[in-house]
């Protein structure tokens, strides 16, 4: 009999909601989910290597130090893994206590960035910490997941009503997205709206409420695109980037050149040409274009497959979580990862209009990488509460 079985005095591991909602404080936690951990580390390692390959030309041009971006990213990756392990050791109940403070802190930071933020490319999205900069929108994504999961667990069966299942969540989304629009930060707004909808749906909100809500969001998006000049220009460039290849369509044209140059097997790691100051943001939002050019179709598919396996494993952890809060948090954070991976690849391949969305674990950015690894650590924390007997039974059934 395992320590999990003994804690419940002969009851089965999943005998009902009461058992799932009230894991004993004295039960020893299990090990990290090894599959999820290994997949995360493999993707992170490939990502850091690709930052080296994609960034050395620009780093040399701007600073005379070709290893500049790589060394910083490597330091953030190593320290981020330590943060991930630390996050995995915190009990899941601790994250529920931190849920609302994280949301309120992110709102304060979003308000602060509108006044004190650094302007880049016409947008005020970054707060300068001296040694690095960060986007409060990244913290807002984590705040949405934790706070929505906590609220859903508090409302329970009342999630079927408009008063509890829609209204409070919609209010939070309006405030957060409203501040993001003022920056402006269209991509983060889209991700947070989609993330909020996923959390509400997973929490049990009635599906028919999403019809009206979806129509309202689409209407607001249409107004934003037609009234905001930069958004309208990006849509025009998306429809036909080659109609203006030296201005609005320049970035996506160079991205498509990079992807097309890779062919089946690629030019070879480090042998890409578009990164030599032709492709903007080659080590950041458009790093996947460099992946396609250097590793080819085969390499790009393998990386997508690794992300798919990580996402599937994240949802597996969510399905087998001991309590509802852990399940919702794992669902939200896995969905956040899936959204960012899909949208980044969709942007660089011109499937959707060009907007700033980083590729998790690949795009250059220290604080963003820290947060992504902390989020993986939270999922690993959820995995540690899956009863060992249950986990072995499920994995044996899958084999």
Buried (B, 14 or more C-beta within 10 A) or exposed (E): EBBBBEBBEEEEBEEEEEBBEEBEEEBEBBEBBEBBBBBBBBBBEBBBBBBBBBBBBBBEEEEEEBBBBBEBBBEBBEBBBEBBBEBBEBBBBEBBEBBBEBBEBBBEBBBEBBEEBEEEEEBBBBBEEEEBBBBBBBBBBBBBBBBBBBBBBEBBEEBEBEEBBBEBBBEBBEBBBEBBBEBBBBBBBBBBBBBBBBBBBBBBBBEEBBEEBEEEBEEBBEEBBEEBEBBBBBBBBBEEBEEBBEEBBBBBBBBBBBBEBBEEEBBEBBEBBBBEEBBBBBBBBBBBBBBBBBBBBEBBEBBBEBBEBBBBBBBBBBEBBBBBBBBBBBBBBBBBBBBBBBBBBBBBBBEBBBBBBBBBBBBBBBBBBBBBBBBBBBBBBBBBBBBBBBBEEBEEEEE
